[in-house]
């Protein structure tokens, strides 16, 4: 289905979509009624230039996300996708990026994440004219509860450029479709059905994810996963979905710092200003939906040109005190004790985990830190 044909249907769909958003239904779920992974605030509230940061500089970015200066557009890849998907047998069982793109020009890429002992997350990614259409429509334009995995509509792609932070949304379905299995990265709860503890096993099995655009291949190293609240009634709201652009060092370090404060684990993956980020978001209700409208979000950064995609997972550790929100602490006890990591891998402070965030410590020697760093 083309973008132009969808736009003619937006008015007719608006009322139905609003009802879905208000009801918070994500289809059949492992908890009472999942909501969509994008709340109305996440979809409509933030203009593209807004960010989650409070610290900014005027320094010109060291690098950009432009992949080449050659003006000629790249063709859609003719490579086969990660695996054949039987869900598309009705349209001729497409096999290549080009096959899928010819079916739906809204396609911007393909996401693949290895899930041990289960089917992988292995689906095409689309991008609509807004963040509502693909909440309730699949890749073929059919109205379905599970919708599709889609990129934030304010994260523009071209054949040769990518957003500084690619934000992808997907529902959490009991059937396992879309982004349901993304929550396997949650260290304290493998699923809403069994409640069994998972620990770091998913990260160790899958420290990288693949997100290929229809024009270029891409591998990303997972560096964090967070559990966050979306409603002010439940306490602090981390609006990660607003950081669509990263304009300077201050924005990058502030954003990454807030992510690491909340991350359920720390890894050996290094970060530096100019890295391209991938943000994967889904709804998740271990506290129940009535108690708190919450999300589970995984963060990764693109493997740099010439860099190995290998990750030393033996150095990954669980965060003993991630930052949550008021309702979580009221239901589970505890409190945040303040930042328990620093960005100096050579530090001798044994009370903290030492991360590899190039330039972070140097930046904050001459700039004030933000509220997220305070105990």
GIBELKA-V129575 format. One record per run of one state. SS is the DSSP state (h for helix, s for strand, l for the rest). FROM is the first residue (numbers start at 0). TO is the last residue. If there is no record, write none. Layout:
BEGIN
ss | from | to
SS | FROM | TO
SS | FROM | TO
END
This chain:
BEGIN
ss | from | to
l | 0 | 1
h | 2 | 6
l | 7 | 8
h | 9 | 22
l | 23 | 38
h | 39 | 43
l | 44 | 64
s | 65 | 65
l | 66 | 78
s | 79 | 79
l | 80 | 84
h | 85 | 90
l | 91 | 94
s | 95 | 95
h | 96 | 102
l | 103 | 105
s | 106 | 112
l | 113 | 119
s | 120 | 125
l | 126 | 131
h | 132 | 134
l | 135 | 135
s | 136 | 136
l | 137 | 141
s | 142 | 142
l | 143 | 147
s | 148 | 150
l | 151 | 159
s | 160 | 160
l | 161 | 163
s | 164 | 168
l | 169 | 170
s | 171 | 171
l | 172 | 176
s | 177 | 177
l | 178 | 178
h | 179 | 184
l | 185 | 199
h | 200 | 204
l | 205 | 206
s | 207 | 212
l | 213 | 217
s | 218 | 228
l | 229 | 230
h | 231 | 233
l | 234 | 238
h | 239 | 241
l | 242 | 247
h | 248 | 261
l | 262 | 263
s | 264 | 265
l | 266 | 269
s | 270 | 271
l | 272 | 275
s | 276 | 282
l | 283 | 292
s | 293 | 301
l | 302 | 311
h | 312 | 314
l | 315 | 315
s | 316 | 317
l | 318 | 324
h | 325 | 331
l | 332 | 339
s | 340 | 341
l | 342 | 351
s | 352 | 353
l | 354 | 355
s | 356 | 357
l | 358 | 358
h | 359 | 364
l | 365 | 369
h | 370 | 372
l | 373 | 374
END
